[in-house]
Amino acid sequence: MALTQREKEILRLIKKNPMISQEELSKLMGISRSAVAGHIANLMKKGFILGRGYVVRDFKGVTVVGGANIDIKGKPYSELKKHTSNPGHINIAPGGVGRNIAHNLAQLSLPVTLLSVVGNDDEGRRLLEETRQAGVNVEQVVISNTRRTGIYLAILNAIGDMDVALSGMDILEELNIQYLESKMEVIKNSEIVVFDTNIPEDSIKYIVELCSNHNIPVVAEPVSIDKAKKLIGVLDKIDYITPNKEELESISEIKVENDEDMKKAVKLLRQKGVKNVIVTLGERGVYISTAEFEKFMKPYDTEIVDATGAGDALTAGLVYGIFNGYPLDVSAKFGLAAASLTISSPYTVNPFLNENQLKNIVKEIVK
């Protein structure tokens, strides 16, 4: 069975201090000792606490399934002019939604395994080496001998927002059910599974059904308007989803022109079974809808250098909070903090992102 938010908070405190008393837990949580005892009994029944002395079940971390590719980004020195050549800066670096999320998670000190595919070429070797150096387990990534490593080509405007992009990701068709079946034990031994919709629709169905059968929380990153449609048939098996406004429209099939439309679309997703919806709103922050609350959350102020990768960082920060047992609104603040650190750098994954930076930005931390 899945954990309640309160159980997650208690489990986080117990992991931090296995010798903590129920009285101490009661004071830290602001609930009665008898309530603490009840939650601990439930954690034992669910197999998350294995015996006296709070022997905690050991988790292997987060598994991310998704794209790994080379990013080529161009940013003009001044206003972007169409139908002509623009002087500007061009950057080539490792990318891919799934890979970026995994890279961010590793920098936040979470144990993370990437399931993806790269070509047997220089770009693929670069991706594997740099992702490995970041701390991500890439031993399960398959190397294709028939397709080249994926390429993402983006043209930014003068303030760092994407103007247009092309995505050459045919190689991700090899992230099929056969491949995932060979990695079943990796997935089953995860505390959280994150996937992006660059992978085939059948593979998405396989992942969410496997995770549902083993009570593993699933985080879905919709990626784009067209690819988000792959989620329509599996909404009842998604624990967390992070669409932007356009992706929300695509999944819900409701035109979103204002906040009331957005809330209507979010409500539909939750009626179809999504447990937690986190809508990313750019400069407005996020809108969260759960069984417990609905709220807007503002972003942290920062100068935008390059907005590429902000969504991936936000998802990683969110997962960091969930993994560590924080309430969803605090987890979202970690996501917003990670996004702010990313857009204030010229990198798709800010190499200086770490736990301490997040905690310095997010002051409302559960002790």
Secondary structure as the mmCIF struct_conf table of DSSP 4:
data_model
#
loop_
_struct_conf.conf_type_id
_struct_conf.id
_struct_conf.beg_label_comp_id
_struct_conf.beg_label_asym_id
_struct_conf.beg_label_seq_id
_struct_conf.end_label_comp_id
_struct_conf.end_label_asym_id
_struct_conf.end_label_seq_id
HELX_LH_PP_P HELX_LH_PP_P1 ALA A 2 THR A 4
HELX_RH_AL_P HELX_RH_AL_P1 GLN A 5 LYS A 16
TURN_TY1_P TURN_TY1_P1 PRO A 18 MET A 19
HELX_RH_AL_P HELX_RH_AL_P2 GLN A 22 MET A 29
TURN_TY1_P TURN_TY1_P2 GLY A 30 GLY A 30
BEND BEND1 ILE A 31 ILE A 31
HELX_RH_AL_P HELX_RH_AL_P3 ARG A 33 LYS A 45
TURN_TY1_P TURN_TY1_P3 LYS A 46 GLY A 47
BEND BEND2 PHE A 48 PHE A 48
STRN STRN1 ILE A 49 ILE A 49
BEND BEND3 GLY A 51 GLY A 51
TURN_TY1_P TURN_TY1_P4 ARG A 52 TYR A 54
STRN STRN2 VAL A 56 VAL A 56
HELX_LH_PP_P HELX_LH_PP_P2 ARG A 57 PHE A 59
STRN STRN3 VAL A 62 VAL A 65
BEND BEND4 GLY A 66 GLY A 66
STRN STRN4 ASN A 69 PRO A 76
BEND BEND5 TYR A 77 GLU A 79
TURN_TY1_P TURN_TY1_P5 LYS A 82 HIS A 83
BEND BEND6 THR A 84 THR A 84
STRN STRN5 GLY A 88 GLY A 95
HELX_RH_AL_P HELX_RH_AL_P4 VAL A 97 GLN A 107
TURN_TY1_P TURN_TY1_P6 LEU A 108 SER A 109
STRN STRN6 VAL A 112 LEU A 115
STRN STRN7 VAL A 117 GLY A 119
BEND BEND7 ASN A 120 ASP A 121
HELX_RH_AL_P HELX_RH_AL_P5 ASP A 122 GLN A 133
TURN_TY1_P TURN_TY1_P7 ALA A 134 GLY A 135
STRN STRN8 ASN A 137 ASN A 137
TURN_TY1_P TURN_TY1_P8 GLU A 139 GLN A 140
STRN STRN9 VAL A 142 SER A 144
BEND BEND8 ASN A 145 ARG A 147
HELX_LH_PP_P HELX_LH_PP_P3 ARG A 148 THR A 149
STRN STRN10 GLY A 150 LEU A 156
TURN_TY1_P TURN_TY1_P9 ALA A 158 ILE A 159
BEND BEND9 GLY A 160 GLY A 160
STRN STRN11 MET A 162 GLY A 168
HELX_RH_3T_P HELX_RH_3T_P1 ASP A 170 GLU A 174
BEND BEND10 LEU A 175 LEU A 175
HELX_RH_AL_P HELX_RH_AL_P6 ILE A 177 SER A 182
TURN_TY1_P TURN_TY1_P10 LYS A 183 LYS A 183
HELX_RH_AL_P HELX_RH_AL_P7 MET A 184 LYS A 188
TURN_TY1_P TURN_TY1_P11 ASN A 189 ASN A 189
BEND BEND11 GLU A 191 GLU A 191
STRN STRN12 ILE A 192 ASP A 196
TURN_TY1_P TURN_TY1_P12 THR A 197 ASN A 198
BEND BEND12 ILE A 199 ILE A 199
HELX_RH_AL_P HELX_RH_AL_P8 GLU A 201 ASN A 213
TURN_TY1_P TURN_TY1_P13 HIS A 214 ASN A 215
STRN STRN13 VAL A 218 GLU A 221
BEND BEND13 SER A 224 SER A 224
HELX_RH_AL_P HELX_RH_AL_P9 ILE A 225 ALA A 228
HELX_RH_3T_P HELX_RH_3T_P2 LYS A 229 LYS A 237
BEND BEND14 ASP A 239 ASP A 239
STRN STRN14 TYR A 240 ILE A 241
STRN STRN15 ASN A 244 ASN A 244
HELX_RH_AL_P HELX_RH_AL_P10 LYS A 245 SER A 252
TURN_TY1_P TURN_TY1_P14 GLU A 253 GLU A 253
BEND BEND15 GLU A 257 ASN A 258
HELX_RH_AL_P HELX_RH_AL_P11 ASP A 259 GLN A 271
TURN_TY1_P TURN_TY1_P15 LYS A 272 GLY A 273
BEND BEND16 LYS A 275 LYS A 275
STRN STRN16 ASN A 276 THR A 280
HELX_RH_3T_P HELX_RH_3T_P3 GLY A 282 ARG A 284
STRN STRN17 VAL A 286 SER A 289
BEND BEND17 ALA A 291 GLU A 292
STRN STRN18 GLU A 294 MET A 297
HELX_LH_PP_P HELX_LH_PP_P4 LYS A 298 ASP A 301
BEND BEND18 VAL A 305 VAL A 305
TURN_TY1_P TURN_TY1_P16 THR A 308 GLY A 309
HELX_RH_AL_P HELX_RH_AL_P12 ALA A 310 PHE A 323
TURN_TY1_P TURN_TY1_P17 ASN A 324 GLY A 325
HELX_RH_AL_P HELX_RH_AL_P13 LEU A 328 ILE A 343
TURN_TY1_P TURN_TY1_P18 SER A 344 SER A 344
BEND BEND19 SER A 345 VAL A 349
TURN_TY1_P TURN_TY1_P19 PRO A 351 PHE A 352
HELX_RH_AL_P HELX_RH_AL_P14 GLU A 355 ILE A 361
#
